[in-house]
């Protein structure tokens, strides 16, 4: 099940939990050390000059770890700034010089030991801080008594208070010594904004900030902005991608309290919200509340697509970055899983929307690409004392997302598999993949990849490759195998197996398969109608582009039908294919697939659709370009009308219209040759016609009709409003723009 929004706000939102910060009074920076150390902060900032690494002649103090905390630097009770406290952990590197003169007097040695006990080890530690547009460097002098020095051991830490930074800024911190004995330490952190901290009453820039809450509205999501009626503010929805700049999706300048509804199909993990008051130099607050929402992750994978750019390059298209890795695999002819190949592709995170190269010499139709999901966590900079509360909130989120109904799996899970070359090179071939492994001293081994594993050649096993081992080796040495990949680690070869198939056995197997297929077909015919209905019938929805309100109504109907045992296709969900193929080609492909599967084409009549039908019936085809380039209904009439004129529509088509938008009698008489239903008043009959002869019982149809009606009514009401004056505060127009 989706994560409840009150628990999501527990980790990301304004309430019920925010993090309180320690307060520092005064403008002066300060430094303090752990027990046993002494430290001093130089007055003023210093130049940030790390210099080159030098060798140490004895033990030296060096920084080993950086840690940060958030505090408030306050000038008055309600006038504070965010500040970053830096903790530097120190250790001893190197050893004391040993005396090689064995004749040295005992008195001199004793004198040096006494001086050693009174000596101390000193270091000048530099802290460099950058947070646009601020850059600072401070110098800390640290001393540790020599008697406490143990080479390689930690001696304690020094704390610096503090570097001021803006809310939501990205900060970078470096630490090194002067002179520098090792590579400098560095740390990059993203500071939280006003929503994540208890600072609304103490940091003045947060006083007038618009506050926004996320709540559920059935399957949709509501953004509720709690601001005064006179306040003007900006709202931006965008995709926050790791690679490249953000991609704006929707922007509005608004006034007063607002409630904006997002369709659940629009949610993706990187969908973020930015709000700010329309004032000069206003603080902009960004937050991404859908990062852990299972529905958002499911939508992201539904939108992800693998594309072959050229025989040697590919690309993964997705709106957000994916915590996934890509693996090449070999799909043998027939059943069985696709077997990963390592080598040749390294198992590393994939970069979306960027061309990638295959390290292959040749391509093959049996080579496929797998995209596997790998769970990951994102870290933020928070005060140390807030970590137990954050851990508790995350624990609740983890427990809920582990529910068996809709689970976001951790670890690895196969999400996409595409055999990219099968379309250009033909169907799978009955080839055997030989894997050559090369070791040191020119040691080589060869095995044949089979469903049971990689069989060494030659071998006495009872597998197919073992029986044909000698012939496969002869084919390899005679050049009859295609080399797919080659480097210092090994090689891959594809060897044809067609000539080793005995025809008599092939005919025997074919007869067995035909007999088995007949038995299976008979069993399917005897299945009861409930199981037949549960398998899901295909339905293709065709509608005219009558505006954003009507499109949202069609989308709500399609989404509601998807929850029934139906497989629904609609042009609203296939805009990319429509743009690439054109409306007519897309409709032809969808209609052919739907009818081949025994499905039905649903004509959704509206005033615009009726007008288009009259144009075709009276004047023939309308002029090219007279309608929206994505209007599949206008493009489909050239194929739909012949079916009705020639009497082939019965059983293939049904009609529907919406109560209050169009009366069934307004549908042209030609199309009333098939049933035309008015929705939602005739939903039970409509669902029965959709499911066909194996429809469910009347009681079950009634319950399903109630579910569809509840999902359809809000969209129908909004459609009526869009035909008149838009309702105040509902963010009208967003749905149309966000789906383009």
TAMORA-V256839 format. One record per pair of residues at least 12 apart in sequence whose C-alpha atoms are under 6 Angstrom apart, sorted by the first residue. I is the first residue (numbers start at 1). J is the second residue. Records with the same first field share a line. If there is no record, write none. Layout:
I=J + J
//
This chain:
1=405 + 406
2=294
5=215
11=393
14=195
18=196 + 197 + 198
19=197 + 198
20=198
21=71
22=71
23=71 + 72 + 73
24=72 + 73
25=73 + 74
29=161 + 162
30=160 + 161
31=159 + 160
32=158 + 159
33=157 + 158
34=156 + 157
37=143 + 144
38=142 + 143
39=141 + 142
40=140 + 141
41=140
42=139
45=137 + 138
46=137 + 138
48=137
53=180 + 181 + 182
54=181
58=94 + 95 + 96
59=93 + 94 + 95 + 96
60=92 + 93
61=91 + 92 + 123
62=90 + 91
63=89 + 90
64=89 + 90
65=88 + 89
66=87 + 88
67=86 + 87
68=85 + 86
69=84 + 85 + 383
70=83 + 84 + 383
71=83
78=202
79=202 + 203
80=202 + 203
82=164 + 165
83=162 + 163 + 164 + 165
84=162 + 163
85=160 + 161 + 162
86=159 + 160
87=158 + 159
88=157 + 158
89=156 + 157
90=154 + 155 + 156 + 157
91=153 + 154 + 155
92=151 + 152 + 153
93=151 + 152
117=147
119=146
120=144 + 145 + 146
121=143 + 144 + 146
122=142 + 143
123=141 + 142
124=140 + 141 + 177 + 178
125=139 + 140 + 176 + 177
126=138 + 139 + 175 + 176 + 177
127=174 + 175
128=173 + 174
129=172 + 173
130=171 + 172
131=171
167=193
168=191 + 192 + 193
169=191
170=189 + 190
171=188 + 189
172=187 + 188
173=186 + 187
174=186
189=381
191=381
209=277
210=227
211=225 + 226
212=224 + 225
219=264
220=262 + 263 + 264
221=261 + 262
222=260 + 261
223=259 + 260
224=258 + 259
225=257 + 258
226=257
227=256 + 257
228=256
229=256
230=256
231=255 + 256
232=254 + 255 + 278
233=253 + 254 + 276 + 277 + 278
234=252 + 253 + 275 + 276
235=251 + 252 + 274 + 275
236=250 + 251 + 273 + 274
237=249 + 250 + 272 + 273
238=271 + 272
239=270 + 271
240=270
241=320
258=729
259=729 + 730
260=730 + 731
267=296
268=296 + 300
269=290 + 291 + 296
270=320
272=287 + 288
273=286 + 287
274=286
304=317 + 318
305=317
312=357 + 358
313=356 + 357 + 358
314=355 + 356
315=354 + 355 + 356
316=352 + 353
317=352 + 353
323=374
324=349 + 372 + 373 + 374
325=347 + 348 + 349 + 350 + 371 + 372
326=370 + 371
327=369 + 370
328=340 + 341 + 368 + 369
329=341 + 367 + 368
330=366 + 367
331=366
333=428 + 430
360=484 + 485
361=484 + 485
362=484
365=421 + 422 + 425 + 428
366=428
368=418 + 419
369=417 + 418
370=416 + 417
371=415 + 416
372=413 + 414 + 415
373=412 + 413
374=411 + 412
375=410 + 411
430=497
431=494 + 495 + 496 + 497
432=494 + 495
433=448 + 449 + 493 + 494
434=447 + 448 + 492 + 493
435=447 + 492
436=490 + 491
437=490
438=489 + 490
457=469
481=494 + 495
482=494
529=694
533=694
534=565
536=565 + 566
537=566 + 567 + 599
538=566 + 567 + 568 + 594 + 599
539=568 + 599 + 600 + 601
540=568 + 569 + 601 + 602
541=570 + 602
542=603 + 604 + 633
543=604 + 633
544=609 + 633
545=631
546=608
548=736
549=719 + 722
550=719
553=715 + 716
556=712
560=708
583=632 + 635
584=635
600=652 + 653
601=653
602=653 + 654 + 655
603=655
604=656 + 657
605=657
650=674
654=674 + 675
655=676
656=676 + 677 + 678
657=678
658=678 + 679
659=678 + 679
680=709
683=705
684=701 + 702 + 705
//
